[in-house]
């Protein structure tokens, strides 16, 4: 039986924080980002660089990101290292291994579902465009490009 991958997005509109939970192959990783209007498009951009084979390594660290994530793609496997701190403020590294294509498809489906839910709640389309809103036109545009490239076929998967 094929392993099921799922993804759920949660965005705090008041503070701009983002949580992305991906489940697959008996593992769950939680990405925690701040400054959603910056973090979400950057996340999609970095994942696409891996998908297109422009690099096989990238990191998510620095401005807008609460903790560090390091991604490596080898063949069709995605390795993620998540560096954070425990309750005693000691460094901790968690390691994950995912099927890269299933992981990417789960991210795509998760954000599509989230956008659909926000349309049903009346959040989208935005009444007034704010470039710093977590679901601004720019964020939606960047996601659209991510989804289109991801779904155009197997031409980019390693």
N, C-alpha and C positions, 0 to 999 in steps of 0.2 A: 504494500500500500504506500502510495506517495505521501511524503511528509507535507502536512498543511502549514503554510506560512500565513500569519495575519499581522496586521499593523493597525494601530489606533493613534490618532493625533488628538492632543488636547492643547488648547491655546487659551491662556488667561488674557482676555482683551484689556483688562485694566492695567496689568503690569507688563504685558507683552511677552510673557514666558511661554515656552513651548515644551511639551513632553511628547516624544514619539516612542511608542512601545512596539517592538517587533518580537513576535514569537515564531519559532521554527526549530525543528530538529531537537526538541526538548530543552530549548534555551530561550531566555527572554533577555533582551537588552533594552534599556531605557536611555534614550538620548534626552538630555536636558539642556535646553538652549534659552538664552535671554535675547531680548531685542529681536522679536519674531520677524519683523519686516526685513531684517538683514540676515538672520540665521537661516530661515527657511530657504530662500533662494541660494544662499551659499552652500547649504547642504545638498540641494539638487545639483548645483554646478559641480561640486567635488565628486559626487557619485557619477555624474555623466562623464567626467574625465576618466574615471576608472572604466566605465562601461564602453567608451569609445576606444579604449586602449591607449590613450594619450599618456597615461602613467599607470603603473601597477601599485603605487604607494601614494597615500595622501594622509594628511592629518587635519583634524578639526580641533583647533586650539586658538585661544586668544579672544579678540574682541567679539562679544556677543555669545560666547560659548562658556558655559558654567564649568565644564570639566574637559579633559583631553580625551580624544578618540583617535586611534591610529588604524588606518585601513591598509590592507595588502591583499591584492588579488593574485592568485596562482591558479592557472587554468580556469576552472569554473568554481573555485572556492574563494570565499571572502573571509579573511581573518581580521578580527577587530580586537584591539587592545583598548581597554577603557581604564584610564588612570584617574583615581580619585583619592579621597582620604577617609579613614574610618572614624569612629566616634572619639578616638584618642588623638586625632589629627595626624595619624601615621599614614604614609602613602600605601595605597593598595592598587594592584593591577588585576583586572578581570580579563580573561581571554575567551573569545568566542570564535566559532567556525560555522559559516553558513554556506549554503548553495547560493552563489552570487546571483544567478538569474531569478531564483525564487525570492530572494531577499529584495531585489530591485522591484519585482512585480508586486510584492506585498506593500512596499512603500508607495508605489503608484496607486494601487487599489485603495490603500488606507487614506490617502489624501483626497482621492476622488470621492470616497464615501463621506469624508469630513466636509468637503465643499457642498455636497448634496444636502447633508444635514443642516448646514448653515443657510442654504437657500430655503429649505423648508421652514426654518425658524425665522426667516425674514431678515437675517443678518446680511445676506447677499441678495442682490447687488447692493453695494454700499450706497447709502442715501447721498453722502457727500464724500468725494474722493479725498482721502488723507494718505499721503505717501508713507506715513509712519504706522498706518493700521496694519495689523498682522495679515490681513487678507486684502491688501491694496491691489490695484490693477497691476502693478509691477510684480507682486508676488504671484498673482494668478497667471500672468504672462510667462514668468519663469517656469512655473509648474507646467503650463501648457507645452512649452518647448521640451521640458524633461520627459513628459508623458509621450509626446509625439515621437521623439527619438527612441525612447525605450520600446515603443510598440511598432516601430516600422519594420521589425523583423529581427532576425538573428545576426544581422551584419556586424553588430558591435560587440556582442558577448564574446568573451575570451574562450 
